[in-house]
Amino acid sequence: MQEAIRVKPTQDGTYTVYRGTMALVAGLTRLQAERYEASIARRQPRTTPIAMLG
């Protein structure tokens, strides 16, 4: 199971991108953070639930 990738705002008005509980990059604008999140999501391999294979 893959860890969730998410963008969270910080108190100083910037954004941080997380994978699970690990911060990947911080201090971004919202647009930069969303683009970074999208680029990571494109690189992750897609998995198919076992129930759909049968």
Secondary structure, DSSP 4 states (H G I P E B T S, - for coil): -PPPEEEEE-TTS-EEEEETTEEEEEEE-HHHHHHHHHHHHHHSPP---HHHH-
